[in-house]
Structure formats: C-alpha cells, structure tokens
Amino acid sequence: MEKRALISVSDKTGVVDFAKTLVEKHGYTILSTGGTAKLLAEKGVPVTEVSDYTGFPEMMEGRVKTLHPKIHGGLLCLRSKEEHMHQAKAHGIGMIDIVAVNLYPFESTVAKPSCTLEDAIENIDIGGPSMLRSAAKNHASVSVICDSADYVALLDAMAADDEAKLKEFRKFLALKVYQRTSAYDAAIATYLNAKFNGEGSLPATLNIGLPLVQTMRYGENPHQKAALYGDFDKRFAQLQGKELSYNNIIDISAASELIREFEKPTLAILKHTNPCGVSSADTLLTAWKEAFATDTQAPFGGIIVVNKELGEDLADEISHIFCEVIIAPSFSAKALEIFSKKKNLRIMIDKGARSPSLQVKSVFGGILVQDADIVEELKANMKVVTKRVPTDEEWRAMLFGWKVVKHVKSNAIVYAGCERTLGVGAGQMSRVDSSKIAVWKAEQAGLSLKKSVIASDAFFPFADGLEAAALAGATAAIQPGGSVRDEEVIAAADKHGMAMVFTGIRHFRH
C-alpha cells in the first residue's frame, strides 16, 4: 500500500529535512500545497500538489484547497474496518499516514499594531485545523504533527520499528493537536470579542487556551502540584538564580503591577505580594534607603523591584541582605557582577509588557473574571471635603500613598510622607487594626508620623479610623468616600484640623 504524508506548513522550520527523510528512508509520497510544495520542489523533494491528487483546483484565493473527501477520507478511514476500506477504494481514496501542519500565524498577526480586522480574518486557518483534528481523531493509524519541534522525535520513533511505541507517541501528538487547536480557537474568539463587543468586554463564553511555560516544583505549599501557563517567559527574563517558585511568580507579578504606577525613579520592597516599603526619589539609591527604612525586617526573603536600570551603587547596598528576587528593566554589568556572587538570587528583567487586561480567580463551581484595576485618576477629579485644603506637600504625599495603597491587601492603610512610605498595614478584618499595625511598624522603624498623610483603599466606615490617624500624627487623608457616615468622618477631620480628599474610586484587593 502506498504510504502518503501530507505536509502543509506556515512555519517551514525543519520541513525540508523532514520531508527528505520520509521520502528517502521510509518511501513516502509527499502531498503538499502552495508555498510548502514550492519550497520542497525547489529543494529536490518529490512532491505532489494536493490539487493534482484530489483533481480539484485550489479556489477562492486558497481558502478552499484541502477540504476534500480524498484528504479527509484518507485521514479518517479506519484501516481495521472492512467497510471503510471498501468505501475508500470505491471512491479512489488513498490512505494518508502522516500529517504535518502548522497553522496560519493568527496570534502573531493580531499582536502587530498595524493589524486590521481584515488582516486578522484572512489569518484564520480553516483547512489546517480541520486536517489536524481529522488526523488526531484517527491517531491509532495516523501520525499528526502541529509543531516542527516534533519532526525528529517522530522520525526516531519510525526508525525504531516498534509499532507499540509508535502508537504511544501518536497519542502524545494527538493530544498536542487538540491543545493547539483549542488555544488557536480561543485566541480567535478573544480577538473577535474585543473587536465586535469592545475592548475590555467580558465574553459570553470564556475561552482560555494558554501554553505550558513550565511545571513548578510545587505550589504554595510542598504538597500541592503546580504549573505556569501563558506568556510569562515573554514578559520577564531570568538572568540568574534558582528556578522560580509558584510564590515567586505571584510576587513578581504583584511587584511589576505596583512599579508601573511610577515614572520617577522608584524602588519597592514586597513580601507576600504586599508592599512593605516604597519610595520615589531622585536616585534609586536614595529610594532604596527610604523604602528599606519603612520596614527593616520584611525585605529579608522579600522581592525588590525598581523602574530604572539598577546600577553598581544600589547592587552593593542590596547585596548585604538576603532577598529572593530582584526585578529591574535592566542591570549594569557591574551590578550583575556583584549579584553573581549570590548564585541562588533570582535576577529578573521586566520587559515592560502591558498588564493583563483580565484577572482570573478560581472559586467553587467556576472562575471569577474581572478587568484589571487600571483607571486614570487625576488630582483634578478628586474632591477636597474638609474645611482645610491640603498643602502642596500633603498633595504629593497623598497621591503617592494612593498609588501604593492600591496594591496592599484589604483592609489597607498606608502612612506616607513626601513620596515615601512610613508605615503599611495590610489585610486586617478592621481598618482600625490595619492603621494600628501601620503605626506600630513606623514606631518599630523609628519613623515619625508627624505631618504624615494616611491613605485608605476604601472608605472609613466610622470616624474612629480617622481619629486614630490624627492621634498618630497624620495631617491629611485620602480615601474613596461613599460611607453613610461620611459626614461624621469629615467632622472628625475638621475637628483635628486635617485636610481630607475623596477620590470617588475604591481599590479593594482580595
């Protein structure tokens, strides 16, 4: 029986050598289309155009070429069923034993800023997924490849002349096909939902098709299995250090979100996704000293992130403490030399990619999805609600604290000075308790809260939170407002001569 392989690829990496080996070592007839057929012929590989094989020409600018019974019949026919084989013979359908197809580059096409809707539509592959799925369904008899990285492995399996092992390998290939076509369809659906229903719209059906980046040693705890999916490796690059853990990746993501809030040289120290010290200054070295002073214990085993190139002076300072990860858009050669002495220290490049547009969280019975907490907040849109108007210095401190508190787990309180944190209280059941922790942290660090400002991620439900802030030394407060007791809180601020601003926007973080 004649052995046939159908090869039609967009990514032509390795395809010539693969086809040559099939012909010269295994006696295959190659069926192909368009650019792939032309390339193989130019390289001296005997090839039959699919249109010649089916007796039906390519039509409609190549939209219809492999959608034919002689193709899909040859892929789907069950060789073990006499009736199938009889029907195939009656209709002149030969068996196709190998399919190598990779799809039109839809994802990379729509990623280009210049991509139009028409470009995107033309890069939706129809014949490719159809052939892949047909071949994968009949993987007991057909070897199907959707990734050029598998060419050599298939040839090795064929050369071993072990039918049982070849069948097992076909299962792997078939599963890979369905994972690829599922992700491909998800990319198309996501793109069209944004185009037809608007950017940021939530789809009627959520399709998540993300490739495996790496399996983790374990999850949050050693008894939990974990893996990373998506394009994390395209957003961050690891220059040195131990393999990233599940918790490292969560912290890196939180650090990257936080540092994007600032344009001035800024350094942030995080622990368990919470910022424990943040400062903006003229230099990163000054920012480090101020951020570290907020909490001199938390940086040990924490994450350090900066938004400018990390140089030798800062690297020398940081090298004296133990931390898990350091993140920057770039590092000087001297800085990398200093860090290289700590082999386990993870050094990460943040490539500055756009934050994810959707946030996903698993719950019993499904997943919750929301768009990212990205909103333009202008000073001009904020409302001064007290008798006293904030000073310029208080405004600077409040706007800085407001950027930081957005990234602290609720209930969140941040005491801030002029572009630096002084005390951070996170994740308490009571907002007053968060404030107490922030005050205690400042006391432990030897920092005065006199003339500080307080930022709260949500409204003060009672006046007691603001009273506590005034007693701690705060002279101004920034919060969303919106409590039924707003008037009581405003009165408390006026009583203590505090200035208070309502933003009108809340930043819960669970």
RAPETA-V199724 format. One record per residue. BURIAL is 1 if it has 16 or more other C-alpha atoms within 10 Angstrom, else 0. Layout:
<<BURIAL> <BURIAL>>
This chain:
<<0> <0> <1> <1> <1> <1> <1> <1> <1> <0> <0> <0> <0> <0> <1> <1> <0> <1> <1> <1> <1> <1> <1> <0> <0> <0> <0> <1> <1> <1> <1> <1> <1> <0> <0> <1> <1> <0> <1> <1> <0> <0> <0> <0> <1> <1> <1> <1> <1> <1> <1> <0> <0> <1> <0> <0> <0> <1> <0> <0> <0> <0> <0> <0> <1> <1> <1> <1> <0> <1> <1> <1> <1> <1> <1> <1> <1> <1> <0> <0> <0> <0> <0> <0> <1> <0> <0> <1> <0> <0> <0> <0> <1> <1> <1> <1> <1> <1> <1> <1> <1> <1> <1> <1> <0> <1> <1> <0> <1> <1> <0> <0> <0> <0> <0> <0> <0> <0> <0> <1> <0> <0> <1> <1> <1> <0> <1> <1> <1> <0> <1> <1> <1> <1> <1> <1> <1> <1> <1> <1> <1> <1> <1> <1> <1> <1> <1> <1> <0> <0> <1> <0> <0> <1> <1> <0> <1> <0> <0> <0> <0> <0> <0> <0> <0> <1> <1> <0> <1> <1> <1> <1> <1> <1> <0> <1> <1> <1> <0> <1> <1> <1> <1> <1> <1> <1> <1> <1> <1> <1> <1> <1> <1> <0> <0> <0> <0> <0> <0> <0> <1> <1> <0> <0> <0> <0> <0> <0> <1> <1> <0> <0> <0> <0> <0> <0> <1> <0> <0> <0> <0> <0> <0> <0> <0> <1> <0> <1> <0> <0> <0> <0> <0> <0> <0> <1> <0> <1> <0> <1> <1> <0> <0> <1> <1> <1> <0> <1> <0> <0> <1> <1> <1> <1> <1> <1> <0> <1> <1> <0> <1> <1> <0> <0> <1> <1> <1> <1> <1> <1> <1> <1> <1> <1> <1> <1> <1> <1> <1> <1> <1> <0> <0> <1> <1> <1> <1> <1> <1> <1> <1> <1> <1> <1> <1> <0> <0> <1> <1> <0> <0> <1> <1> <1> <1> <1> <1> <1> <1> <1> <1> <1> <0> <1> <1> <0> <0> <1> <0> <0> <0> <0> <1> <1> <1> <1> <1> <1> <1> <1> <1> <0> <0> <0> <1> <1> <0> <0> <1> <1> <0> <0> <0> <0> <1> <1> <1> <1> <1> <1> <0> <0> <0> <0> <0> <0> <0> <0> <0> <0> <0> <0> <0> <0> <0> <0> <0> <0> <0> <0> <0> <0> <1> <0> <0> <0> <0> <0> <0> <0> <0> <1> <0> <0> <1> <1> <0> <0> <1> <1> <0> <0> <0> <1> <1> <1> <1> <1> <1> <1> <1> <1> <1> <1> <1> <1> <1> <1> <1> <1> <1> <1> <1> <1> <1> <1> <1> <1> <1> <1> <1> <1> <1> <1> <1> <1> <1> <1> <0> <0> <1> <1> <1> <1> <1> <1> <1> <1> <1> <1> <1> <1> <1> <0> <1> <0> <1> <1> <1> <0> <1> <1> <1> <1> <1> <1> <1> <1> <1> <1> <1> <1> <1> <0> <1> <1> <1> <0> <1> <1> <0> <1> <1> <1> <1> <1> <1> <1> <1> <1> <1> <1> <0> <0> <0> <1> <1> <1> <1> <1> <1> <1> <1> <1> <0> <0> <1> <1> <1> <1> <1> <1> <1> <0> <1> <1> <1> <1> <0> <0>>
